[in-house]
Amino acid sequence: MSGLLNARQISLGYRAADGWHSVLEDFDLQLQVGEVVSVLGPSGVGKSSLLRVLAGLQSPHKGQVSLAGEVLEGPHPRVAVAFQDPSLLPWLSLEHNVAFGLDFARQPRLSARQRQERIDQAIADVGLEHARQRYPAQLSGGMAQRTALARCLARQPQVLLLDEPFGALDEVTRADMQQLLLKVIGQHRTSALLITHDIDEALLLSDRVLLLGNSPAHILGQWRIELPAPRAERIEELGALRIEILKTLRRASRNPLNSPLPAPSEIDHVPGRLHPHAS
């Protein structure tokens, strides 16, 4: 089934003195409207490079990415990206940081009223109306990440791509940001892809989890999570999924050249919850 954002046979790598080094091979994705997908994997498997390809910021070695049937050949106005570093401009207020980029050539033309309405709504969505005139140096880490999220929301994206956006936050602030992300995605029916190395974060936020591993990397498995949000109070029901993902990753680490998914008899099932698929 075709999705809103589709990646087909994506391969990534780099050329070195001793020849071509393949990093990721044959990655496929169909991201549906309103779906949240997390991509897990150890460092070095190409997760961040993959996100840049999906955002139109980098060309793949092979394969193609399309949004609503349109092949991406560069950044798209309906795709927004949030990184671990909020990347706020220190000389601009919070409000002007949220507005930054709305006037770029690839963005749709907006009247002054439309532009201000978008900015106001995005700031309200993340609960920062009281701080709109503050500068980045006056913001906490959580407020800076909220500002970066508001900047994405002001573009009214169909797809939100997130590269470990909460990795530098303390545990309490990270949990708050995770719940905020789910709220705004639900309000706007935005599709989201989250790059993370945190299995618990993936399980709490996602409709589907993809695990990358091996060298060159490929999809070791994927799990659909049917437990309704919020899930923080039902963490025990996610325990079997967590164990299964860890088993798959450890099996690949022990045998990097050949890492099949476990046989059905090896799976710790959560009834009606765990749906593993071979890549």
Beta strands, then each sheet from edge to edge (+ up, - down):
strand 1: 5-16
strand 2: 19-31
strand 3: 36-40
strand 4: 62-67
strand 5: 70-71
strand 6: 79-83
strand 7: 159-163
strand 8: 191-195
strand 9: 208-213
strand 10: 218-224
strand 11: 276-277
sheet 1: 2+ 1- 4+ 5-
sheet 2: 6+ 7+ 8+ 3+ 9+ 10- 11+
end
